[in-house]
Amino acid sequence: MAAPTIGQILADAGFKTWWGKQNPGLTWNTQIERGKRDWLADYEGYLISQGIYPPWRGGETDTLPEPEGGYTEDQQAEYEAYLEYLKENPDSGLPTPKDIDDYFKNRDSWIEDYTPPEEIEGETEEKREYTDEEKREYNTWKNYAYTYGDPDDWYALDIDDYFKNKNLADEQLTEWQGREAEEKQYELSPEEQARRQQESYDYTQWARSQAEYGAQEAYAETPEYAQSFTEWFGTKGTKSQPLQSFIEGMFGKLKTQYEATQPREIGYPTREEARAEAARREAGFEAWLPTQTPELEKQFWAQSPYERGERPGTFAPRIRSVNW
């Protein structure tokens, strides 16, 4: 059996009463607000004081541990009755205990001169017997208390207290039933829960793919083709000046032709990968350029002398004519 929740523990009115007696110097609501108290341990002490072994500890046992504080609820009641007797009979001559430990330490010697009020009266209140239907009604009320109760709500101490304060118990039950109806109003149908789960899953998958895509496209570097071209062009110093000028002017066209032979540029997950790809393309361009020399020279010589920058008439000797 699973241990009760904090809400269920705090909703047990009998436990609240017992706890107040065990901790006279502490305030119930303050301890709840602080949220640091081990309520389960307190509740186990309460159950043990009632002779009930906590079932979530792994089964019942024949030997119950000592209750927290060392005293049962009946012993607590006896001690309080003794103090009340001293208050009502200040001339009894009975000693006043320092605390409950002092009382039970000396109880046997004091009891000769003190008789608890219950024994003086010589009678006890007859316990009422409840029908099965009344017990079911009370158990239903307690279930609502466990599920919907707040620490400040009214709780019956037991079935006797419940029927003794039936009107108050019914008012409290009505309030709890209202909380139940309010919670059910916002409950989702199984279909709606499934739809929302699918939406959440789809969004998570989409967000993950977007993040992966963004990471892959995070870095890019532009290859320095101009530097590769300059280094290669420096080896063409033996060419004629018009041919060198022609080749130099073909840089843009050569760059476009080379890029057409390469895969489309994309982003890379890291800057190092982007730089490595840029360096590869630069080296490839430099190695590719010499293969284009024959075609460049062919294009150059296919031009007319004027297009090649040649001016033959500029250097021809002047023709002198003779007037007769």
VOPA-791783 format. One record per residue (C-alpha): x, y, z. Coordinates in pm, whole numbers, plus 50000, padded with zeros to 5 digits. Layout:
VOPA-791783
XYZ
...
***
This chain:
VOPA-791783
500005000050000
501305034449911
501835060050185
499165087450209
499795121150046
500455152350251
496975164950162
495375133050292
497395134450613
496495170650682
492825163150618
492675137750902
490985156551184
491975130551444
495605134751348
495315172851372
493955170651727
496625145651833
499385166351673
498305197751859
498555179352190
501975165352101
503335199051991
501845225752221
504585250552133
503995248851754
501285263651535
499575239951288
499085265251002
502595279551040
504155245051007
502075238450694
503115271350534
506795264950597
506475231550417
509555216150583
507965193050841
508035155150801
504275150650820
504465113750725
506655106151029
504215125351252
501305106351101
502985072951160
503435082651527
499755091251545
498665057751396
500965038451627
499505057351925
496125043751815
497475008251797
497555008651415
500694997751234
501285019350918
500424995150633
502845011750386
505794999850595
505554965350442
502814947250632
501524943850983
503704932351270
502924917451608
505234941651785
504394978351744
507195003851802
506785029052079
504605058551972
506305091851904
506785109252238
506395075852422
502755081252527
499455069752382
496465092152334
494875076552646
497965084652850
497875120152723
494225122652828
495015108953174
497795134453223
495525163053114
492765150853346
495245151053636
496235187253562
492565196853537
491925180253875
494745200554034
493285232353889
489815224754026
491165212454361
494085234954455
493905223154820
494195186254739
497815185554847
498785165754535
502145174354373
502245193254045
504345174853782
506915193853579
505755176253265
504195144053143
507425124853198
507505135853562
503865125653602
504325089953482
507595086853669
505775093353999
502285081853900
502255050054107
503075068854430
500625097054357
497725075354243
496975065054603
495815100454676
494305107554332
491435091254155
490795102153793
487405119153739
486145090153532
486585066653824
485065091254072
481925093253863
481825055753856
480175054653513
481085058853149
479085072152860
477515044152663
478945040952311
476355044952038
476115017751777
475875029151413
474225011351125
476125000650815
474435028350617
475575054350871
479115040750861
479105042450479
477875078350499
480665087650738
483305070050525
482065088350216
482425121050407
485985111750509
486895103350147
485805138050041
487885152250326
490995133350209
490565144149848
489255179849864
489905191450222
492015221450319
493795225350654
491375253050760
488225232550688
486115217150964
486745180151032
484915155851253
487095139351517
485285106351473
481905092051375
480385104051703
481565139551638
480275136851281
476685128751380
476815152551676
477595180951432
475615167851133
474545202051005
478095215051010
479355182950846
476765186350568
477795222450502
481415211850478
480525183050245
478625206950017
481725228849993
483905198949905
481435187149642
481625221649486
485405218149460
484915184049302
482525198049039
484925226448960
487805202448902
485715179848680
484665209948473
488255214248358
489015177348304
489865168847943
488275140447752
490565111547646
490295123147285
491325158747373
494215145947585
495415124347293
495115153547051
497135176547276
499785150047330
500145145746953
500385183446904
503065185347170
505005156647010
504755171846661
505945205546786
508885189646968
509945171246653
509655202946444
511625223546696
514325197046706
514645196246326
514815234246316
517535234346578
519535207946387
519125227046060
520165259446225
523235242746370
524225228546032
523835262445862
525535282046138
528905288545970
530095296645616
533295311145469
533795328245130
536725313044934
539465338044840
539585330344466
541315363444388
544385353544589
544615319744411
544245336944076
546925362744156
549415336044260
548765316743937
548805347843719
552245356843855
553665327543663
552555342743329
555215369643317
556685354743000
553545361342801
553085391742590
551535421742756
548295420442551
547895383442634
548515389443003
545965417243007
543455394642835
543965366443086
543745390743378
540425403843251
539015368643237
539135363843619
535415368643675
534475344743395
536985318543513
535655320543869
532095315043747
533155285443533
534985269043823
532135273644071
529835256243824
531975224843866
531575224944249
528705214044476
526385241344598
527825259644897
526035253245228
526555261945591
528505239945832
528005230846199
531385244946303
533585273446188
536475249246139
534495228645887
533485260345700
537105272145679
538285237845564
535755238145278
536795273445173
540475262945169
539635232144961
537845253244701
540715278344684
543275250644629
541025234344370
540665267244182
544435272444176
544975237044043
542235241443783
543515274143635
546535259743444
544215236043260
542435266443115
545575282642967
545325266442621
541695276842587
542455312242701
545265315942447
543005301842177
540335327542257
542935354942261
544325346941913
540845342441770
540355379941810
541205405041545
544535423441580
542635454441681
540775434941955
544095420942073
545385456242114
547715454841814
548145487041605
550345477841301
549985511941135
551475529041435
554915514041367
554905513240977
557265538240798
555725569340654
554955568540285
556385598940120
554895610739795
556575631939530
554745659939360
555545662438998
***
